[in-house]
Amino acid sequence: MSDTNMFLDGDHPGFDLARQAADVLTDHFGVARHDIGVVLGSGWAHTIGALGDINGELSFADIPGLGGDGVAGHVQKVTSVRLPNGNNVLVFGSRTHYYANRDAQAVAHVVRTIAATGASTVVLTNGCGGLDPQVAPGTPVLISDHINLTGTTPLVGPEFVDMTDAYAPRLRQIAKQVDPSLTEGVYVQFAGPQYETPAEVQMAAKLGGDLVGMSTALDTIAARHAGLEVLGVSLVTNAGAGVTDAPLSHEDVIAAGQSAAPRASQLLADIIQAI
Ligand code: 8IG
């Protein structure tokens, strides 16, 4: 167990509910400690089959604090997988988004639950818009840093969490060893649920962003607060609004995720294996 994992002795809003959820998962799967948590975003749902032997699965409805959102492409279950190297991985088929209820505590519950199972590492994936027209839909990109434009945070009170190297250089290095063609980018989170205007996409680019999305910055803040090491991997499923002439549709986004699934899923499984 990571000696920075806050759940060893932490007492913060939301941690008790996370411990309850982790106890349900630990009992259900019969796995005393999961080593790595994985959160699957849009386009990543096919990763589970590429990881290893499935210990079991549990619907979100049976886990304290997790309600499903019913969004097409979001899988509402947790799967426990045993990797060939013996590590146990807890895979959330989707996450709670800030746009669902404007509730940053509900957002943080997924990564807090992962931390409460004893994991030291979380792999956060997402589907996102790309700001570089050269990056084709279906391209995975490592997150090097983020800009949180949601105007909120899951932290309450004087929790002065260091966000330097929030996306662990060690884990990014491992990912690049697995696939040297992987590039990195700065992820800009908007609150959503509407996609950006073209002017907002240009703003994100001027601020230094490469990717636009609706999830991972808040998850990463909660994860660093909980003491987890973070690897962030985005799947560019569409060009950001105005980057090309194409209008954005959720159906196209899902289709891009599905066509990219085999390569991206295998890559993610190889990276998780190497952690
Ligand atoms: I998939 O273009 C996906 N998620 N904010 N913008 C934002 N989130 C997204 C996008 C996008 N594509």
Residues whose N, C-alpha, C, O or C-beta is under 5 A from the ligand:
A	BS01	8IG	S42 G127 C128 G129 F190 Y195 E196 V212 G213 M214 T237 A239 G240 V253
